[in-house]
Every structure is written in C-alpha cells, then in structure tokens.
C-alpha cells in the first residue's frame, strides 16, 4: 500500500528534504506538495498524513487545521505542523485543533523520518476498525466510495454475504462462527488484492457482510475464484455428519426442528460510473437489489450488474 502524504510548503524546502529521507521507500510513500488553496481537492483522496510548514504558508495555522478537521472523511487523518514559532500559547492553540504533532525548527531529519513512519503506521492500524478481521469498517468504507466518486473513477462495488450463517451460529456457537468470518475475510482478501500495485479496498461492514472496491478487472474471475475456495474449505467448519447430510438442524422459536443448508457465499457486483451514480446512497440502493437477487439463488453464487462505460 502506498501512503499519500501531502506537504503544504510554499518554498518546497520541506518536501525536498523528506523525499531525500524516504528515497529508499518511494514504493511506500508518495509525497505531494500542495498550497493552501488546493486543500479541498487534496482531501478528497483521504491522505495518510498532512504536514504543514507554518513558516511557508500565509494562513492562520490554527484556523486552517480546524477547517481540515471539519471534513468528516479526514477526521482521523493525522496532521503535523512544522514551525519556528516557539511561543507556548501559540503551540497550545494549534494542538487544540487536534493536530497530532507540533515539530519545532530546526528539524532533525532522522527524528522527523521516524516520527512520520510511526504516525502513518499508527493510522494504518487504527483504520482497521474490526478487531476480528483487521479490516476497515463503515466509516472508511463510505469515505473510500466518496473518494472514487469525487475523483470520477470507474470502479466496482462488490458485496459479500454468507448464507445460512445464523443457523451455523445456532448449532456451533459464536466462537466457531467467528472463525468462519475470519476465513471468509482471508479468502476475499486473497483475490481482491491479487493485482500488484492496485488500490483495491476491502472492508468489513460487520457480522458476515463484507464489501470490496476494485478497479476495472475481470470480475467474473475474481468471484469464481472466491467461490471455489470458499466452498472447498468452508465445509471444514462442520462435523462429518452435517457435511454428509448437507444441512444442519435448528429448532425455531416454537421448538420445531428446521433444516438449513450449509453456509455458502453470495456475491453482488455493481459497476459504478460517476456519470450515473452521484452518491453512496444511490450505490447502496442498487447494490442492495443485486444482493437480494444473488441471495435468492441456492448455493454460492454471484450476480454482476454491468454498465457500459
């Protein structure tokens, strides 16, 4: 994953020093220089970090940082302010805007190098909302969708949902159910991230629901590979008797025994074009219809709603 770091530095001194410090890690860190007027455009990309050289800007730094924090998609994006202003009251005013670090000049390059690495690393860990799967949650999922819409990208939203998962939990318990969810996350991640240097995204909505955001690719192949691997190994979470029968037995609220097929996976794919879809709500509504269609088909399956780009 490449971490995009925006530098607000009108004289380019800071960004040149950082590029030199990170020259051996250009495949992991991408530094971009912007001015204060470009901040709204930059924030659309949800950067991993924003660094501001106060001496090289002409804005009220506290008010400027406060305006960044009002952007809901970047509410957790770290901000580092670099400044020669050592006045204690000024520093406190800046930190009150939820700025993570205030670095005083002159800046030690090695100290700054590790500060940046550690801040970015902490953010990456914190953005993995789900403690069960280590995947980003709903806040980041929505932000990733909006980022691609605002940038007018062409991409696909893929929803994953397990069938008859409640019945599995009722029979085998939540601890075993968690193991199936973790297995599902690993299986989906394997094929969503199989394309080198892609910016594909995988999030955990909650429970047995996942969503992936990927660029234009062979969606059929991705879905087929996920289904093949899921069906091959999911049966390993059942005992031999249930596998042989092909179903589990669960008592409903009235005490009547019902039969439920083994857990399978349903996949709904929606190709998104910003000319057609303007909001994440519109995407969600159409994707919900596709997901419903996939769920009506017995066994593991996928449905793709294709759009002409």
C-alpha positions as a printed NumPy array, in Angstrom:
array([[  0.   ,   0.   ,   0.   ],
       [  1.279,   3.468,  -0.922],
       [  0.82 ,   6.168,   1.718],
       [ -0.021,   9.555,   0.207],
       [  1.404,  12.404,   2.269],
       [  0.525,  15.996,   1.437],
       [  3.024,  18.746,   2.21 ],
       [  1.851,  22.348,   2.471],
       [  5.098,  24.187,   1.882],
       [  5.25 ,  27.143,  -0.485],
       [  9.031,  27.111,  -0.904],
       [  9.481,  23.325,  -1.485],
       [ 12.257,  23.059,   1.094],
       [ 10.465,  20.617,   3.37 ],
       [  9.252,  18.26 ,   0.653],
       [ 12.726,  18.045,  -0.873],
       [ 14.196,  17.044,   2.483],
       [ 11.508,  14.425,   3.023],
       [ 11.963,  12.919,  -0.421],
       [ 15.646,  12.578,   0.349],
       [ 14.938,  10.926,   3.711],
       [ 12.485,   8.453,   2.14 ],
       [ 14.353,   7.885,  -1.138],
       [ 14.705,   4.161,  -0.424],
       [ 10.982,   3.799,   0.222],
       [  9.473,   5.541,  -2.799],
       [  7.253,   2.493,  -3.363],
       [  5.619,   3.04 ,   0.039],
       [  5.475,   6.826,   0.499],
       [  4.28 ,   9.343,  -2.063],
       [  4.91 ,  12.974,  -1.084],
       [  2.875,  15.657,  -2.852],
       [  3.326,  19.394,  -2.471],
       [  0.143,  21.494,  -2.443],
       [ -0.813,  25.028,  -1.486],
       [ -3.496,  26.036,   0.986],
       [ -5.985,  26.77 ,  -1.8  ],
       [ -5.771,  23.176,  -3.027],
       [ -6.59 ,  21.561,   0.315],
       [-10.228,  20.71 ,  -0.534],
       [ -9.16 ,  18.865,  -3.665],
       [ -6.397,  17.078,  -1.784],
       [ -8.718,  15.953,   1.   ],
       [-10.842,  14.025,  -1.491],
       [ -8.036,  11.472,  -1.693],
       [ -8.019,  10.857,   2.081],
       [ -4.258,  11.247,   2.565],
       [ -2.37 ,   9.201,   5.122],
       [ -0.81 ,  12.336,   6.597],
       [ -0.795,  16.132,   6.169],
       [  2.351,  18.088,   7.01 ],
       [  2.215,  21.88 ,   7.168],
       [  5.234,  24.177,   7.23 ],
       [  3.788,  27.166,   9.072],
       [  6.699,  29.402,   8.085],
       [  5.98 ,  28.759,   4.405],
       [  2.246,  29.494,   4.481],
       [  0.219,  32.674,   4.712],
       [ -2.78 ,  31.403,   6.704],
       [ -3.807,  31.308,  10.334],
       [ -2.496,  27.849,  11.097],
       [ -4.938,  27.047,  13.92 ],
       [ -7.976,  28.032,  11.841],
       [ -6.615,  26.179,   8.831],
       [ -6.113,  22.947,  10.787],
       [ -9.578,  23.332,  12.307],
       [-11.06 ,  23.534,   8.794],
       [ -9.356,  20.251,   7.876],
       [-10.912,  18.565,  10.884],
       [-14.403,  19.621,   9.759],
       [-14.02 ,  17.326,   6.738],
       [-15.712,  14.142,   8.002],
       [-13.744,  11.819,   5.731],
       [-10.459,  13.151,   7.12 ],
       [-11.429,  13.399,  10.755],
       [ -8.756,  10.844,  11.669],
       [ -6.064,  11.936,   9.187],
       [ -3.005,  12.971,  11.239],
       [ -1.623,  16.498,  10.923],
       [  1.938,  17.565,  11.704],
       [  2.77 ,  21.276,  11.934],
       [  6.397,  22.305,  11.491],
       [  7.221,  25.802,  12.723],
       [  9.901,  28.124,  14.083],
       [  7.311,  29.724,  16.369],
       [  8.184,  28.54 ,  19.891],
       [  5.606,  30.616,  21.742],
       [  3.884,  28.264,  24.19 ],
       [  0.433,  29.832,  23.85 ],
       [  0.61 ,  29.557,  20.054],
       [  1.636,  25.9  ,  20.223],
       [ -1.244,  25.09 ,  22.585],
       [ -3.722,  26.878,  20.286],
       [ -2.57 ,  24.742,  17.376],
       [ -2.675,  21.493,  19.362],
       [ -6.218,  22.318,  20.497],
       [ -7.352,  21.807,  16.872],
       [ -6.475,  18.089,  17.209],
       [ -3.12 ,  18.43 ,  15.473],
       [ -1.116,  15.334,  16.405],
       [  2.397,  16.822,  16.414],
       [  3.932,  20.287,  16.57 ],
       [  7.572,  19.996,  15.475],
       [  9.849,  22.922,  16.26 ],
       [ 12.538,  24.077,  13.881],
       [ 15.324,  23.382,  13.229],
       [ 14.079,  19.907,  12.308],
       [ 16.313,  16.907,  12.781],
       [ 15.851,  14.815,   9.621],
       [ 16.255,  11.45 ,  11.31 ],
       [ 13.849,  12.379,  14.113],
       [ 11.315,  13.621,  11.568],
       [ 11.721,  10.482,   9.45 ],
       [ 10.757,   8.173,  12.309],
       [  8.01 ,  10.498,  13.509],
       [  6.347,  10.278,  10.09 ],
       [  6.774,   6.488,   9.828],
       [  5.316,   5.944,  13.289],
       [  2.367,   8.294,  12.777],
       [  1.459,   6.726,   9.428],
       [  1.869,   3.232,  10.869],
       [ -0.409,   4.047,  13.793],
       [ -3.063,   5.419,  11.448],
       [ -2.916,   2.285,   9.311],
       [ -3.508,   0.166,  12.394],
       [ -6.289,   2.377,  13.741],
       [ -8.126,   2.409,  10.424],
       [ -8.506,  -1.341,  10.733],
       [-11.682,  -0.991,  12.684],
       [-12.72 ,  -4.635,  13.022],
       [-10.783,  -6.377,  15.813],
       [-11.963,  -9.71 ,  14.396],
       [-10.789,  -9.394,  10.802],
       [ -8.376,  -6.44 ,  10.922],
       [-10.328,  -4.762,   8.108],
       [-11.627,  -1.162,   7.873],
       [-15.202,  -0.534,   8.988],
       [-18.149,   1.52 ,   7.752],
       [-16.591,   4.985,   8.181],
       [-13.659,   4.121,   5.975],
       [-15.83 ,   2.191,   3.51 ],
       [-18.038,   5.241,   2.953],
       [-15.007,   7.507,   2.648],
       [-13.405,   5.249,   0.02 ],
       [-16.603,   5.236,  -2.035],
       [-16.914,   9.022,  -1.889],
       [-13.261,   9.469,  -2.803],
       [-13.693,   7.5  ,  -6.013],
       [-16.96 ,   9.232,  -6.905],
       [-15.454,  12.697,  -6.406],
       [-12.437,  11.732,  -8.496],
       [-14.778,  10.395, -11.197],
       [-13.186,   6.968, -11.166],
       [-14.732,   3.914, -12.769],
       [-14.841,   1.05 , -10.313],
       [-16.936,  -1.781,  -8.957],
       [-18.526,  -2.319,  -5.571],
       [-18.651,  -5.974,  -4.538],
       [-20.797,  -7.067,  -1.608],
       [-20.218, -10.425,   0.093],
       [-22.749, -12.068,   2.384],
       [-22.85 , -15.534,   3.938],
       [-25.99 , -17.644,   3.517],
       [-27.471, -19.575,   6.447],
       [-24.812, -18.196,   8.748],
       [-27.229, -17.68 ,  11.652],
       [-28.099, -21.36 ,  11.571],
       [-24.4  , -22.208,  11.783],
       [-24.008, -19.951,  14.831],
       [-27.039, -21.531,  16.483],
       [-25.554, -25.019,  16.124],
       [-21.809, -24.453,  16.509],
       [-21.686, -21.308,  18.624],
       [-20.36 , -17.778,  18.102],
       [-16.702, -18.703,  18.624],
       [-16.801, -21.082,  15.659],
       [-18.853, -18.517,  13.744],
       [-16.04 , -16.003,  14.244],
       [-13.621, -18.496,  12.703],
       [-15.754, -18.716,   9.542],
       [-15.847, -14.915,   9.348],
       [-12.059, -14.716,   9.634],
       [-11.699, -17.435,   6.993],
       [-14.067, -15.509,   4.707],
       [-12.045, -12.31 ,   5.18 ],
       [ -8.799, -14.097,   4.285],
       [-10.333, -15.725,   1.214],
       [-11.818, -12.496,  -0.163],
       [ -8.657, -10.511,   0.606],
       [ -6.501, -13.043,  -1.231],
       [ -8.28 , -12.43 ,  -4.535],
       [ -9.207,  -8.756,  -4.124],
       [ -5.562,  -7.863,  -3.52 ],
       [ -4.028, -10.273,  -6.025],
       [ -3.396,  -7.484,  -8.572],
       [  0.054,  -5.935,  -7.864],
       [  0.168,  -2.181,  -7.072],
       [ -3.633,  -1.869,  -7.205],
       [ -5.603,   0.411,  -4.912],
       [ -8.279,  -2.197,  -4.307],
       [-10.03 ,  -1.865,  -0.965],
       [-11.697,  -4.418,   1.295],
       [-13.856,  -3.514,   4.269],
       [-15.818,  -5.391,   6.92 ],
       [-19.328,  -3.955,   7.251],
       [-19.989,  -6.146,  10.264],
       [-21.06 ,  -9.686,  11.057],
       [-20.832, -11.792,   7.899],
       [-21.025,  -8.825,   5.485],
       [-18.023,  -7.538,   3.536],
       [-17.546,  -5.019,   0.742],
       [-14.734,  -4.588,  -1.772],
       [-13.994,  -1.615,  -4.012],
       [-11.876,  -2.516,  -7.011],
       [-10.827,  -1.022, -10.331],
       [-11.832,  -2.362, -13.689],
       [-10.868,  -6.007, -13.931],
       [-12.267,  -9.456, -14.707],
       [-14.97 ,  -9.529, -12.042],
       [-16.178, -12.957, -13.146],
       [-12.765, -14.468, -12.458],
       [-12.455, -12.809,  -9.053],
       [-15.909, -14.012,  -7.986],
       [-15.363, -17.53 ,  -9.326],
       [-12.049, -17.923,  -7.513],
       [-13.51 , -16.714,  -4.22 ],
       [-16.471, -19.083,  -4.51 ],
       [-14.282, -22.074,  -5.409],
       [-12.004, -21.525,  -2.429],
       [-14.851, -20.761,  -0.047],
       [-16.857, -23.859,  -0.98 ],
       [-13.746, -26.046,  -0.833],
       [-12.755, -25.111,   2.715],
       [-15.973, -23.915,   4.405],
       [-17.153, -27.495,   4.901],
       [-14.163, -27.958,   7.2  ],
       [-16.008, -25.927,   9.827],
       [-18.744, -28.604,  10.068],
       [-18.686, -32.079,  11.542],
       [-18.77 , -35.057,   9.189],
       [-22.412, -35.879,   9.909],
       [-23.658, -32.436,   8.866],
       [-21.438, -32.452,   5.764],
       [-22.807, -35.829,   4.67 ],
       [-26.41 , -34.663,   5.185],
       [-25.749, -31.299,   3.564],
       [-27.667, -29.392,   6.208],
       [-27.925, -28.576,   9.916],
       [-30.972, -28.914,  12.116],
       [-32.096, -25.958,  14.22 ],
       [-35.132, -25.615,  16.494],
       [-37.178, -22.483,  15.789],
       [-38.971, -20.401,  18.445],
       [-41.835, -22.88 ,  18.538],
       [-39.476, -25.793,  19.126],
       [-39.991, -27.165,  15.62 ],
       [-36.846, -28.574,  14.018],
       [-35.924, -26.886,  10.734],
       [-33.273, -27.837,   8.21 ],
       [-30.806, -25.281,   6.845],
       [-28.256, -25.871,   4.066],
       [-24.545, -25.486,   4.829],
       [-23.169, -21.966,   4.72 ],
       [-22.432, -20.6  ,   1.264],
       [-21.44 , -17.174,  -0.045],
       [-23.473, -14.741,  -2.15 ],
       [-21.678, -12.024,  -4.123],
       [-23.248,  -8.914,  -5.685],
       [-21.202,  -6.788,  -8.1  ],
       [-22.184,  -3.286,  -9.181],
       [-20.124,  -1.493, -11.814],
       [-20.065,   2.191, -10.897],
       [-19.798,   5.167, -13.218],
       [-19.847,   8.644, -11.632],
       [-21.975,   9.827, -14.568],
       [-24.74 ,   7.52 , -13.336],
       [-24.228,   7.398,  -9.572],
       [-23.736,  10.625,  -7.635],
       [-23.908,   9.464,  -4.024],
       [-23.089,   6.437,  -1.91 ],
       [-26.797,   6.148,  -1.093],
       [-27.621,   5.59 ,  -4.767],
       [-24.907,   2.942,  -4.96 ],
       [-26.236,   1.259,  -1.833],
       [-29.805,   1.127,  -3.111],
       [-28.918,  -0.526,  -6.426],
       [-26.341,  -2.818,  -4.834],
       [-28.985,  -3.92 ,  -2.34 ],
       [-31.215,  -5.048,  -5.201],
       [-28.382,  -7.051,  -6.761],
       [-27.54 ,  -8.57 ,  -3.401],
       [-31.173,  -9.64 ,  -2.942],
       [-31.102, -11.263,  -6.367],
       [-27.946, -13.203,  -5.504],
       [-29.438, -14.375,  -2.201],
       [-32.43 , -15.915,  -3.977],
       [-30.155, -18.371,  -5.802],
       [-29.374, -21.591,  -3.916],
       [-25.7  , -22.181,  -3.098],
       [-22.685, -19.957,  -3.592],
       [-23.24 , -17.57 ,  -6.465],
       [-22.517, -14.138,  -7.866],
       [-24.534, -11.587,  -9.818],
       [-22.969,  -8.741, -11.793],
       [-24.846,  -5.595, -12.8  ],
       [-22.816,  -4.364, -15.746],
       [-22.784,  -0.786, -17.014],
       [-21.417,   0.424, -20.312],
       [-18.511,   2.752, -19.506]])
